[in-house]
C-alpha cells in the first residue's frame, strides 16, 4: 500500500467517526459516572434511613436529626448480653446464660441514668430500650428456663414459657404508656428485670446443685408462671427512684453495702436468689398488709 493510500484510509476513518472519543476517554467517563452514581446512592441511603425526632427546646418545637451514641451503646450491650444468654442456654451453658442475664440487668440500669446525666434522652432511645428489654428480660429467661428443665414437662412447659414472654411484652407496653402518669416511687407490677433475675437465679442455683428431680421441675414451673403473672398485676413494687445518692449517709450504710458484696461473692447464685426472691415477695406481702390495715 502506497503512502497516499494509507493517508486516504486514515482520513476516511476520521471522517466516519466524527467527534467520537477514543476508548481511554470512554473508560474515564464511565468511571466518573459510576463514582457519581455511588455517591448519590449513599447520600440517598443516609437521608432515607436518618432518624428524625420532634422535640421541644426552650418552648419551641424543633426537628432533631440523628441519635445519641453513648446511652444507646449501653442498650446495645444489654441486648447483646440477652442474646448471648439465649445462645448459651441453647448450647447447655446455663450458668453462663444466667450470668449474662444479670449483666444485661446491670447495663439496662445504666443506660437510662447515663442518658439523664448527659442530657441525651430521646424517644428513639426509649423505644430501643424497650425492644432490648423484651429480648433480655422476656425471651432470654423463658428460653433458658425452657431449655434447662421446662421442656421435660412437655406441652405445659412451653405454654408456661410463652406465658412469661407474653406477660413481659404486656408489662413493657403498659409501662411505656404509663410513663408520667404514675407515682415514680412505685412500679405497677413486677419490673421485667426483676422477674428475669428471679428466673435466672433459680436456673443458676438449681443447675449448680444438679437439681433435676420432678419436684424442682414443678417449682420452676410455678416460679416462671408466677413471675409472668406478677409482671401484669396491679401489685405495687418499690422503685428505689426516690433515693438520693448525693446526700451524706451514716457510715454504717456503707459498711452494710460492703458486707452485702462479701456475702454475694461467697455464693453468688444463692444470695442473688434470696435477694430477688425477697423483692418479688415484697409486693404481695405489702399489698396484704395495706389491705389488712384499711379493713380495720
C-alpha positions in Angstrom: 0.0 0.0 0.0 1.4 3.4 -1.0 1.7 6.3 1.3 -1.1 8.2 -0.4 -3.4 5.2 0.1 -2.6 4.9 3.8 -3.2 8.6 4.3 -6.6 8.3 2.4 -7.6 5.4 4.6 -6.8 7.3 7.8 -8.7 10.3 6.6 -11.8 8.1 5.9 -11.6 6.6 9.4 -11.6 10.0 11.0 -14.5 11.2 8.8 -16.6 8.1 9.6 -16.4 8.7 13.4 -16.5 12.5 13.8 -16.4 13.7 17.4 -16.3 10.2 18.9 -13.9 9.9 21.9 -11.3 7.2 21.9 -11.5 4.2 24.2 -9.4 5.7 27.0 -11.7 8.7 27.2 -14.8 6.5 27.2 -13.4 4.5 30.1 -12.7 7.6 32.2 -16.2 8.9 31.5 -17.7 5.5 32.6 -15.6 5.5 35.8 -16.7 9.1 36.7 -20.4 8.3 36.2 -20.1 5.2 38.4 -18.5 7.3 41.2 -21.2 10.0 40.9 -23.8 7.3 40.9 -22.4 5.6 44.1 -22.2 9.0 45.9 -25.8 9.8 45.0 -26.9 6.3 46.2 -25.0 6.7 49.5 -26.5 10.2 50.1 -30.0 8.9 49.4 -29.5 6.0 51.8 -28.3 8.2 54.6 -31.2 10.6 54.0 -33.9 7.9 53.9 -32.6 6.0 57.0 -31.9 9.0 59.2 -33.8 9.2 62.5 -35.7 12.5 62.8 -37.4 13.4 66.1 -39.6 16.3 67.1 -38.5 17.7 70.5 -39.3 20.8 72.5 -36.4 23.1 73.4 -36.9 26.5 75.0 -40.6 26.2 74.4 -40.2 25.6 70.7 -40.7 22.5 68.6 -37.6 21.5 66.6 -36.7 18.6 64.4 -33.6 16.8 65.6 -31.7 14.5 63.3 -29.5 11.6 64.4 -29.3 9.6 67.6 -27.2 9.8 70.8 -24.4 7.3 70.8 -23.5 6.9 74.5 -26.7 5.7 76.1 -27.5 3.5 73.1 -24.2 1.8 73.4 -25.3 0.6 76.9 -28.6 -0.5 75.5 -26.9 -2.4 72.7 -24.6 -4.1 75.2 -27.6 -5.2 77.2 -29.2 -6.5 74.1 -26.0 -8.4 73.3 -26.0 -9.9 76.8 -29.6 -11.1 76.4 -28.9 -12.6 73.0 -25.8 -14.3 74.4 -27.9 -15.8 77.2 -30.3 -17.3 74.6 -27.3 -18.8 72.7 -25.7 -20.1 75.9 -29.0 -21.7 77.0 -29.4 -23.5 73.7 -25.8 -24.8 74.0 -26.5 -26.1 77.5 -24.3 -23.5 79.3 -26.9 -22.5 81.8 -24.6 -20.8 84.3 -23.2 -18.5 81.6 -26.7 -17.8 80.4 -27.9 -16.8 83.9 -24.8 -14.6 84.4 -25.4 -12.9 81.1 -29.0 -12.0 82.1 -27.7 -10.4 85.3 -25.1 -8.5 83.2 -27.9 -7.3 80.9 -29.8 -6.2 84.0 -26.8 -4.0 85.2 -26.4 -2.5 81.7 -30.1 -1.8 81.4 -29.9 0.1 84.7 -27.1 2.2 83.4 -28.4 3.4 80.0 -31.2 5.5 81.4 -29.0 7.0 84.1 -26.3 7.8 81.6 -28.9 9.5 79.3 -30.2 11.6 82.2 -26.8 12.6 83.4 -25.6 13.6 80.0 -29.0 15.1 78.9 -29.2 12.7 76.0 -32.7 11.3 76.4 -34.7 10.7 73.2 -37.8 8.8 72.0 -35.6 6.6 69.9 -33.6 5.6 73.0 -36.7 4.8 75.0 -38.2 2.6 72.2 -34.8 0.9 71.6 -34.5 0.2 75.3 -38.0 -1.4 75.4 -37.1 -3.7 72.5 -33.8 -4.7 74.1 -35.6 -5.4 77.4 -38.0 -7.7 75.5 -35.1 -9.8 74.4 -33.0 -9.7 77.6 -35.8 -9.9 80.2 -38.6 -11.5 78.1 -37.3 -14.0 75.7 -34.0 -14.9 77.3 -35.2 -16.0 80.8 -38.1 -18.0 79.3 -35.9 -19.8 76.7 -33.1 -20.5 79.3 -35.6 -22.0 81.7 -37.3 -24.0 79.0 -34.2 -25.4 77.5 -32.9 -26.3 81.0 -35.9 -28.0 82.7 -39.3 -26.9 81.4 -39.0 -28.9 78.2 -39.1 -32.1 80.3 -42.6 -31.3 81.3 -43.9 -31.3 77.8 -46.6 -29.0 76.5 -47.2 -27.4 79.9 -43.5 -26.4 79.9 -43.6 -24.4 76.7 -47.0 -23.0 77.4 -45.7 -21.5 80.7 -42.6 -20.2 79.0 -44.8 -18.5 76.4 -47.0 -17.1 79.2 -43.9 -15.5 80.7 -42.9 -14.0 77.3 -46.4 -12.6 76.7 -46.6 -11.1 80.1 -43.2 -9.5 79.7 -44.4 -7.9 76.4 -47.6 -6.7 78.0 -45.7 -5.3 81.0 -43.3 -3.3 78.8 -46.1 -2.0 76.7 -48.1 -0.9 79.8 -45.0 0.7 81.3 -44.4 2.8 78.2 -47.9 4.3 78.1 -48.0 4.9 81.9 -44.8 7.0 82.0 -45.6 10.3 83.6 -49.0 9.2 84.9 -48.0 7.1 87.9 -46.0 7.7 91.1 -42.3 7.3 90.3 -41.8 5.8 93.8 -43.6 2.6 92.8 -43.8 0.2 89.9 -47.2 -1.1 88.9 -46.5 -4.8 88.6 -43.2 -6.6 88.9 -40.5 -5.0 86.8 -39.3 -7.2 84.0 -35.6 -7.1 85.0 -36.5 -8.3 88.5 -38.7 -11.1 87.1 -35.8 -12.1 84.8 -33.4 -12.0 87.7 -35.6 -14.3 89.7 -35.8 -16.9 86.9 -32.1 -16.6 86.1 -31.1 -17.0 89.8 -33.3 -20.1 90.1 -31.7 -21.6 87.0 -28.2 -20.7 88.2 -28.8 -22.1 91.7 -30.6 -25.3 90.9 -28.4 -26.1 88.0 -25.3 -25.7 90.2 -26.8 -28.3 92.6 -27.7 -30.7 89.8 -31.4 -30.4 90.8 -33.3 -32.3 88.2 -35.9 -34.1 90.3 -39.5 -33.8 89.3 -40.2 -31.5 92.3 -37.7 -28.9 91.0 -39.4 -29.1 87.6 -42.7 -28.2 89.2 -41.0 -25.5 91.3 -39.6 -23.9 88.2 -43.0 -24.1 86.5 -44.5 -22.2 89.4 -41.7 -19.7 89.5 -41.8 -18.8 85.8 -45.6 -18.6 85.8 -45.8 -16.5 89.0 -43.1 -14.1 87.7 -45.1 -13.7 84.5 -48.4 -13.0 86.2 -46.9 -10.6 88.7 -45.5 -8.5 85.9 -49.0 -7.8 84.6 -50.6 -7.5 88.0 -51.5 -4.2 89.8 -49.3 -5.0 92.8 -47.0 -2.1 93.6 -43.3 -2.6 93.9 -40.9 -0.1 95.4 -38.8 1.5 92.6 -35.9 3.0 94.7 -36.1 6.1 92.5 -36.6 8.4 95.4 -33.2 7.5 96.9 -30.8 10.5 96.8 -27.3 9.2 96.4 -25.9 12.7 96.7 -26.8 13.2 100.3 -24.5 12.0 103.1 -25.4 8.8 104.8 -24.2 7.2 108.1 -21.1 5.2 108.0 -23.0 2.0 108.8 -24.8 2.2 105.5 -21.5 1.8 103.6 -20.4 -0.9 105.9 -23.7 -2.8 105.2 -23.1 -2.5 101.5 -19.6 -3.9 101.8 -20.9 -6.9 103.8 -23.6 -7.5 101.2 -21.0 -7.7 98.5 -18.9 -10.1 100.6 -22.0 -12.3 101.2 -22.9 -12.3 97.5 -19.3 -13.2 96.5 -19.3 -16.3 98.8 -22.2 -18.0 97.0 -23.5 -15.6 94.2 -26.3 -17.8 92.9 -27.9 -18.5 96.3 -27.5 -14.9 97.6 -29.0 -13.4 94.4 -31.9 -15.9 94.6 -32.6 -14.8 98.1 -32.2 -11.1 97.3 -34.6 -11.1 94.3 -36.9 -13.7 95.8 -37.4 -11.3 98.7 -38.0 -8.4 96.4 -40.6 -10.4 94.4 -42.4 -11.5 97.5 -42.3 -8.0 99.0 -45.1 -6.8 96.6 -47.8 -9.3 97.6 -46.8 -9.1 101.3 -47.1 -5.3 101.4 -50.3 -5.4 99.4 -51.8 -7.8 102.0 -50.6 -5.6 104.8 -52.1 -2.5 103.3 -55.4 -4.3 102.8 -55.4 -5.6 106.3 -54.7 -2.1 107.6 -57.6 -0.5 105.6 -60.1 -3.2 106.7 -59.6 -2.4 110.4 
